[in-house]
Amino acid sequence: MTIDNRIEVVLIDDDPHLRQALSQTLDLAGLKILPLAEAKGVAAQLPRDWPGVVVSDIRMPGMDGLELLGELHAQDPELPVLLITGHGDVPLAVQAMRAGAYDFLEKPFASDHLLDSVRRALALRRLVLDNRSLRLALSDRHELSARLVGQSTPMLRLREQIGALAATRADVLILGETGAGKEVVARALHDLSGRRNGPFVAINAGALAESVVESELFGHEPGAFTGAQKRRIGKFEFANGGTLFLDEIESMSLDVQVKLLRLLQERMVERLGGNQQIPLDIRVIAATKEDLRQAADQGRFRADLYYRLNVAPLRIPPLRERGEDALMLFQHFADEASARHGLPPHQLQPAQRALLLRHSWPGNVRELQNAAERFALGLELALDNAAPDGSPGAPVEVVSGGLSEQVENFEKTLIAAELARPHSSVRSLAEALGIPRKTLHDKLRKHGLNFGDSNHGSADESD
């Protein structure tokens, strides 16, 4: 049992008459109270960020008030605890204050004295929890920025969405191309949630053989099938109290999808060969590189499961949509690799930066990380500039030559890279590059580039 967060005061006193009188005083003041006759087990029922205060008598049979104070403060040193002492117990009260009690009330005391102390303690508790929440939010934001590097608009939006969803209980569907970082996002959702102390269980459905996928996910009892000699706990059950990350969900068979849908709806799992329904407290994060709506229309994915999962979708932008994030990420991974191998860090040269900006990154962050590793080892920076659809792209080379030649090439590469992105007009292209339209026209002519020859079609250049 856990004490409800709506309770503002837990009142503990073994004297039923005093407990009733104090309860009436607090209740008439509009406070939500929980009166108890003993202190044993109270600490275990209070969540760490419980927003209330504890009022307890000191002298009680079994666990006394000082023992309770020790248990409560071992769990949360900032929880206000008010202790009630008998007449003449001043040395005991001094001991209580030294032990961290917020206040002590000497019997007999006026009702106003009790109410004033409780209200001040509640105000302090709210301030403590607000500050704790703010520190946690700042820490989480810093941690998220360190995990998901980048300052492009798509990445800022993704981090904002993760921060908003992490604190909820909602299941999440992550959409992203191969190598985009789906498991990184799933782990961030778990680590920034209230489940951070629970297990994070990751499983790739696409890597499981059809014959074992149900046993892996749902578990089995002895004798459930040939070779099942002992009970096996499935991944869902193993993740109880935490998060299960299910990657490549599109590869699951329709039969397994039916069972997954039932599990998501009922939050119960039944092992293969068993009859017992086991309750689950888990968050399911699914991930796919496919368009599940299209797969559902084609009969390859259950539509009801798609709609059940698609409540909270998160799309990870491919690296080709993230602009100069590629440079930031590359340097980040290269510095990490240099430190790991005990090598001095290398800085990107202008021509190398141009190379990275021109690349379409079909393998996304995973490809970039491998390239950064090679760069840190002093190997040649050579990239296969295949287009996202797999067709060959323009060859990418590091241009040698003097500073003037490299600067010219770098400028041409930046403009060409921006031309490869969707723009409705020359005006929007110029705005993206941060230069006047007249200057852009001059540079397009100088470098032999043409807005109409780009992937934008024949838009009106005068626009």
N, C-alpha and C positions, 0 to 999 in steps of 0.2 A: 504494500500500500504506500502511496506517495501523497503527502499533504498537498492539497490543491493550492495553486498560486493565488486564488481569490481570497484565501484565508490571510488576514492581516496580523492577527495575534494568536499565538499558541499559548494558552494559559495552563500551567501545571501546578496543582496543589492537591495534597491528599485529604485536606479538610473539606468535606462536601459543602458545608455551610458557607465557608469563606469563598470556595470556588464558585458557588452559585451567586453570591453577592457581587464578586468581582466581575463575573460574566455579565450580570445585568447592567453594571456600570458601563462596561465597554460596549455592550450591545446598544444601550440607550444613546451612546455617543455616535452611533452609526458605524461601528467597526465590525468587521467580519471576524468572529473568534472561533477557536476550537478549544473547548475545555477538556483537560485530561487529568486523570487521577494519579498517574505515575510518569516518571521520566524515561523509563527504560524503553529503548527502541525509537525514541523521538528523532534523534539525529539521523538515523537511517531512513526516515520517512521524509526528510527535508531535502529537496534538490539544492544544489550549491547556490544557484541564483534566486532562491526563494525570496520574494520581495517583502516579507513580514519581519516581525520581532517576536522574541520569546520572553514570557514573563513566568518565572518559576520560584516556588518556595525553595529555601535552602535545605531545611531539615525535613526529610521525608524518608520513609522506610524504603529499603532497596537502594536504588540509585538516588543520591542526593543532588541538590542544585549545583554544587561545585563540580561533581563528576560530570553532570550534564554539560556544564559550561566547557569543560575540557574536551568532551566529545564534539560539541558543536563547533568549537574554534579549531579543532584539528581538521574539520571539514571546510570551514569558512571562517577565518580569523576576523572578518569584518562584519559578522552577523551580530546585531545588537541583542544582548541578553540582559534583562532586568531581573534582579534577584530580590526576594522578599525575606527579611530577617526578623527574628523575634526580638523583643525588648531586651537590651543588655548584651546583644550579640555583636557589638561594635568591632571587636577583634576579627570576628568571622567576616564581617562586612569589608573590613580593610583587606583581608586576604582575598575576598572576591574581586575587589576593584583591581588589586595587583594582578589577579589572574585574567583580567580583561573584561570584566563585567561592565556594561554600559552605565548602569545605575543600580543603587539598592534602595529599597523602601523598608523602613523600620515600622513594624506593627506597633500600635495602630496608626494608619496613615489616612489622610483625607482622600476622597475620590478624585478631587481636582488634581491632587499631587500625582496620582497614578495616571490620569488622562494626559496631563501635561508631559510627563516623562515618556509615555508611549508615543504621543504625537511627535515629539522631538526625535525619538528613536526612528520612527517611520520616515520622517523627513531626511534624516541622515542616511537611512538605508536606500531611499530613492536616489540620493545624490551619489552614493557609492556605486549602485548598479548602473546609473547613467554614465559615470566615469569609466566603469569597467567595460560597458558596451562600446563606448567611444574608443577606448584603447584597443579593444578587440577588432573594431571595424578598421582602425588605422593599420593595425598589424596585418589584418587579412588583406587589406588593399595593397600593402607593400609586398606581402607574400605572393599575391596574385600577379602583381606586376613583374615580380622576379621569375615566376613560372611561365607567364604568357607575355613574352617580351614583344614590345612594339608600341608605336604611338599613332599608327594609322587610325582613321575613323572606324573601320570595321573592327579593329582590335579593341579600341576603347569601348565600343558598343558591346562586344562580346564579354569583356571583363565586367561591365555594368550589369549585363544579364546574369552572369554567373553569381555576382554578389547578391542580386535580388533573389535568385532561385535557391541558393545554397541554404538559406535559413528556413525554407519551407519543407514540407513533407512530400511535395509532389514528385512523382516519377518524371524522368527527363528522357527525351529522345535527342541524341546528338547526331547531327548530319555533317558529314565532311568527307572529302576525298582521301584516298590512301596517303598516309604520311602527314596528314594535316595536324595531328595531335589530339585525337579523340580521347585516348586514355589519360592524357595530361589534363584535359578539361574535366573528365570524370573524377579523377583524383582530387582536383581542386574543389569540385562540388562537395565531395565527401569531407575533405579536410577543413572546409570552411563552415560545415554544418554542425548541428548538435550531435551528430553521430561520429564525430572525429575520433572518439575514443573506442568506437566499435570497429569490427573488422571491415576491411575493404577487399572484396573478393572479385577478381577479374577472370573472365573466361571468354575465350574466343570460340563462338559457336561454329565458325567456319573450319576450325582446326579439329573438331570432334567427329569421329566416325559415327555414322548413322546408328550403328548397333549399340553405342555406349552413351549417346547424348542424353537420353532420358535418365539413365542411372547416374550420370555425372551431375545433372541438374537437380533431380528430385530424390536421389538416393534409392536404396532398395533393402528389402528384408532378406534373411537367409532363405534360399530356395525359390526366390522370385523368378529365376531363370537358371538355365544350365550354367554351372560355374559360380553361382552366387552362394558362397558357403558361409558368409557372415554378413552382418548388417553393415551398410555403408551410408554415411551421412552425406546427402547431396549438397551442392553448392548453395542452393537457396537456404537450406537449414543452417549450413555453416556460417552464412552471412547474417544470421539473426542478430538484431541489435545494431546492424551496420548497413553497408551498401553493397549491392551486387552489380557489377558492371558487365553487361552482356554485349560483346562486340560482334559485328557481322551478323546481326539478328536476321538479316534477309536470307541467310543460308539455312535457317531452321526449317524442318519439314512442316507441312500443314498440320500433321497430327500433334507434333510438339507445340506448335503455335496455339492449338486449342487448349492444351494443359496450361500453357503460360498465361493465356487470357483468363482462365478460371482462377489461377493463383493470384493474378493482379487484382481481380475483383474481390476475392474472398480473403486474401492474405492468409491462406492455409495451404499446407503442402501435405501430400500423401505419398509415402515411399512406395516404390514398385513392390507389389506382393503384400502390401500392408493394408490395414483398414482404419488406422488411426489418423485423424486429421490433426496436424501439428500447426498451432498458430504461429504466425511469423510477424516480426516487427522489422521490416526491411524497406529500404528504398532501392528501387530498380532503375538503373541508368542503362538504357539501350543505345547502341550506336550502329550506324549504317553508312555505307558509301553510295547506296542506291536511292532512287526516288521510290519510296515505299508506296506512295499513292499510285504511281504507274504500275508497280509490281502487283498491287491489289487489283487494278483494272484488268491486268493480264492473267489473274487467277493464281499468281505465284506467291501471294501474301494475303493473309486474311484481312479483309477490310475492317472487321470489328476490332481486331488487335491493333491495326494501324490507327484507328480513331482513339482507341484507349491509350496508346503511347504518345500520340501527337498533341496531347494537352499542353505540354511545356517543351516545345522544340528549341534546340540551340544549333544554329548553323555556324560552323567554323569556316571563316573565309579562306580560300586557297591563297597560297603565297603570292601568286601573280596579281591578286587584287589588293595587295597590302603595300604597294609602293616601296618607299625606302626602309620599311621594316626589314626587308631582306638584308640590307647592309648592317643594320643594328644587330639582327639575329646572327649573321655570319660572324661579326666581330666578337659577339658574346660567346658563341660556340668555339671559335678559334682560340680565344683567351683561355677558356676552360680547358681545351685540349692541350695548349702549351703548358699550363700549370700541371696538368695530369702527367705529362711526359717529361717535365722538368726542363722545358726548352724556353728560350726567351720569346716573348710575344712578337708577332709580326703585324705591321700596319698595312692596310690595303692602299695600293697606289691608285691614282686617278683612273688609269686604264682598267685596272682590276675592278674598281667600283662600277665603271661603266659596263663591264662584262656581267657583273651580278645583276645590275638593273635591267639589262636586256634579256636575261634568261627567263624562260617561262615557267621553270620549276615544276615539271610534271610530277615529280616525286614529293613536292611540297617540303615541309620542314625537315623530314627525314633525309631527303636528298641534300638539302642545304647543310645539315649537320655533318653528313659524310664529307662533303666538299670542304667544309671548314676544318675538319680533322686532317685532311690531306694538306691543306694550306698550312696548318700549324706544324706539320712534319716537314715543311719545306719542299713539298712536291708541287709539280706544275698545276696551276689552276686552269683546268680544261673541263668544259661542261658540254653535255649533249643538249643542244637547245631544241629538243623536240617540242612541238606544240602540244597543248593540253589534250587534244584528241588523238595524239600519237603520230600525227603527220610531221615530216621534217620541217624544222623552222630555218630561219636564216643562220648561216654559220656564225659562230661567236669566237672571236679571237682577241687576245690581248695585243693591243697595238703598241709597237715600239716607236722610238723616235724622240725628237726633242720635246721640250715642255710645250711649245706652241702647238705642235702637231697633236700631242696628247690632249691638250685642252680642247682643241677643235673637235677631236673625235669624241671626247666626253660630252661636249655640248650636243653634237649630232645624236649620240646614243640616248641622252636624256629626252630629246624631242621625239625620237623614234619610239622610245618606250612609252611616252605619253600618247603618241598617235595610236599605239596598239590598244589603248584603253577606250571604252565607249565615250564618245563626245558627240553632241548633237550639232555643234557648230564650231567654227573657228574661234568664235568669242569664248566658248567654254574651254577650248583647248588653251587659248592664251591665258585665261584666268587660272587654269590648273598649273601652268608653267610660271605664272607670276610676272608676265611681260605684256606690254601693249600689243595690240593686233598688228600694227604697222611693223614693229620689231619682229614679230613672229613670221609675217609674210617674207621679210628680208632674210630671215634665217632659214626658212623653208626653201627659198630659192638658192641660197648659198650652199646648202647641204644636199640639194637635189631631192628634197622630200616634197610630197604633195598630199594635202589633206584628202583629196578625192580618191587617191590611190590606196588609202588606208581602209581599215575594216568598217568605216562609217558609210561607205557607199558614196553616192554623188551629192553630198550635202552642199548647200550653197555656201561658197567660201566667203561671200560678202556678208553673211549673216553674223 
